């Protein structure tokens, strides 16, 4: 019971940090002058979220898979078959890559803080597109109940911020006429 709750809450908190991180960067261009310490706060949110995710992975392997890659592979295959009708245990490798990329990006954010904003270059955009895709699948497609609903709410929230950022930047560049 404790293992289930620890596994469940570490991923929920990790994804909450991820949403907060992305939301902050989506708001930063319009609020940056008012809230100058955001990049440092963002780096800490990103780091804490990553640490929580690594704890989640450790909990999942400990409490659910008995530290066995084969067991994790089999569970992934069974869940994918149940949901999509196709056995695909190889999906576990996408989760491994998610972990590796998040850890690497956190390390990079401490080594090169100036490269941290997710909208600064194609590599960061690609990274966050992949991380978001995996998080979306993990929280919404392969989940149910409160976790799915919270994931949907988080996605709608981020989508509204993306739309707002797109509108704001189009106004700044004169692409929208003043009303």
Beta strands, then each sheet from edge to edge (+ up, - down):
end
